[in-house]
Amino acid sequence: MLGLIGKKLGMTQIFDEEGKQIPVTVLEVGPCYVTALRTPDTDGYKAVQLSYSETKEKKLTKADLGRFKKAGTPNFTYTREIRTENLEGLELGQQVGADNFEAGDWIDVQGISVGRGFQGVVKRHHFKGAQTMSHGTKMGREPGSVGSRAGGVGCRKNTPKGKRMPGRMGNEQITVQNIKVVKVDSANNLLLVRGAVPGPENRCLVVRTALKRPVNRNWKVPAAKTESSTTQEASSPDSPEKNS
């Protein structure tokens, strides 16, 4: 499983080769940095810890600062773990981006939904409400009976556990599965995915390859420069050292 941390930039539309309109959400995924690796020998499972969105040192705890210092990376706001069976090529401090996804991939997007505040049962649980608002009924947008008083007057009402009631709506973690990647802009770390994703704009999201439609692909990381390539660059006629 591959995955990245990012944020939602907004929604727009594009047109395919046949001229059909496709509603898409633009996601900025990365650049993310590898700040820890989980292995079965030390942790009992395989995972990569990614961090995203640089922040100031004063906003972090000493534990976070020590972790970023060990990885040799800047300080970040968001840190998430991505379970993966393939850790080949991943090292601390490496940068990963949107090129880990391809157009046509299926992904799962996890985020916090938009908060709706305190809502009644009609909006929160889609109750139908009263059939009519004529004389003789007090049922408008109220939930109706919520329990029984089996022991008679004076006994506490027995409200069943899980009864649908008014309350706070939204602001919950939601995972939307099987969203199709329409386009990848790896230069700007952007993904265009079909349809909507949870949460408002600029809120943190976790994007993973779909659990129900997995892909067998290695992580794409920047190629490390070897000594021979470094020597070749230094000896090239366009190198700044030679021209100076």
N, C-alpha and C positions, 0 to 999 in steps of 0.2 A: 504494500500500500504506500502510495506517495501522497504527500500533503504539504500545504503551506499556510502561513498566517497572512491575513490581509484585511482589507476593509472595503465596504461598498461605496462606490463613487456616485452611483445614480443609475437611472434607467434611460434607455433611448431605443431607437429602432434602426435596423439595417435591412437591406434587400438582398435576396439570394440571386443566383444566376437566372432564375425564371421570373424575377421581378416581384416575388412574393415578399410581403412585409413580415419581419421577424422581430418581435419584442425581445430585447436583451437587457441584462443588467451588467454594468461595467464594474469589475472587481480589480482592485490593485492588490496583487499577491506578491509580497516581497519588496525589496530584497530581504530575505530571511538569513539568519546566521545560525550555524550549528553551535550550540553552547553546552551540550552534553550528549553522551551516547550511552544507552542502556543495553547491557549485554546479559545473557543468561548466567554467566559466571558470577557477576557482581550484583545483579539486580533481579535475576530470575525471569526476565523477559527481554525482548528486543524492541527498542524504540529509539527515535532520535528526538532530541529536545531542540526546538527552534525558537528564536526570539526575533521580534519585529518592532519597529517604530522607536527610534532613538529618543532618549529622554535625559533629563538632568540628573546628576549624581545625588542631589539632595532629596530627590523623590523616591529613592530606593533604600531598602534595608541593607544592613551590613552583609547579610547572607547573600543577597542578590549581587551586591558589588563584588564579593569574593568569587562568586560563580562566573561572572563576566570577566573578571581579571584572570582567572584560571584559563578561560577559553581564549583570552587575548582578543576580545571584541569590545566595541563600544557598549554603553549602557542602554537597555531597552525597556519599553513599557510592558509589552506582552510576551509571555512565554508559554508555549504549549508543547505537549509531547505527541508525536505521531507514531503509532505502532507500525512497525515495518519489519518484515522478515529479511530484508536485504540491506545491510549496512555497508556494502562494498563501496569503497571510494570516499566515504564520509569521514571527515576529520574535524576536530575542534577548530572553530574560527572560520570554517569555509562558508561561502555565500551560495545560496541556492535561490532560484527565481522561477519565473513563469514558464521557462523553457522545459520544465519537467512535465508540462501538460501539452497535449496536442489537440488540434481541432478534431471533433468527433468523439473525444473522450466523454465518459459519463462520470460525474462527480457527485459527492454528498457535501452539502454546505451546512455548517453548524454556526448558529449565532443566537443572540438575545433578541426576542421579538419586541416590537414597539409597545411601550407601556400605555394602557388605556385608562388607568385610574380605577376608581371604585365604580362598578357597573351593576345594574340589576340583572335579573334572570333572563329577560327578553334578549338583551344584547349579549350577555355573557354565555348563556346556554341555549339561546335560540328558542325560548318558550314562545308559544303562539299568542298568549294573552287571551283576553275575553273575546267571545264570539261577537257580542254586541256590547255597546256602552249604554244600553237603554235602562229604564227604571227597573229596580229590583235586583241589581247585581252590583257588588263592590269589587268585582274582579276586573281590574284594568291591566296593569303591568306587574301585579303582585304575584308571588310564587304560590299562594294558596296554603293549604295545610302542610306543615312540616313534620308532624309526628302525632303520636297518640298519647292519651293520658289514661292508660289501661286501668290504673288503680283508683280512678275516680278523682273528685275535686281535691286539690291539695297535694296531689302527687306530681312529681317532676315529669315533664314531657319526655317521651322516649323518641329522640330524633335519630333516625338511622345514620350510621356512619357513611360518609360519602354523599350525603344528600346535596343536590345541586341548589346552591344558595347565592344570593348577591355577594360580591366581594371584589377584590382587586383583580384586574384583568390585564393580561399581557405581561411584558417584562420577564419572560420565561425562556429557558434554553430550548431551542427548537432545531431539529435536524431535518432538512429537506433532502430527500434521496433522489437519485437518478435524474440529475440536471445535465443537459448536454452542453458541452463546450462548443460554441459556434466559431470563435476566432481567438487566436493567441497573438499578442504583441509582446514578444519576449524582450524587445529593446526597452520598453517602458514598463515591463512587468504587469501587463494588463491581460485580463481574461474577459471575454464577452460570452456570457452564458445565457441560454434561452430561458425566458420567464423571469419570475421574481425570486428573491432570496429573503430570508428573515432579517428583521432589524431596520433601523433608520440609516441614513447616510453617515459615513465616517465611523461606524461602529465596527469593532473587531469581529472578524469571521475566521473560521477554520475551514479550509477547502481540502478535501481528500478525494482520492480516486474512489469510485463507487464500491461499496461493500458487496453489492449484489451483482456488479458487473466489473470484476477486478481486471487489472492489466498487469502483465508480466514484463516490467520494464525497470531498468536500473536508474538510480538517481543520476541526474546530470549536474556535475559540478565543474567549476572552472579548471582547466588543465593547468597543472603546476609547471612552472618553467624549470627546465633542466639546465645544468651548467653549460652544456654545449650550445643551447639556444641563447643563453645569456652572453656567451663569448661571441657568438655570431652577430648578435645585435650590436655589441660594443665595437666590433670591427667593421661594421657596414659603413659605406661612405656617407650616409645620411645621419649617422649617430651624432648627437650634440657634443660628445666629448671630443670627437675627431675634428669637427668643424670649429670648435673653440680653439 
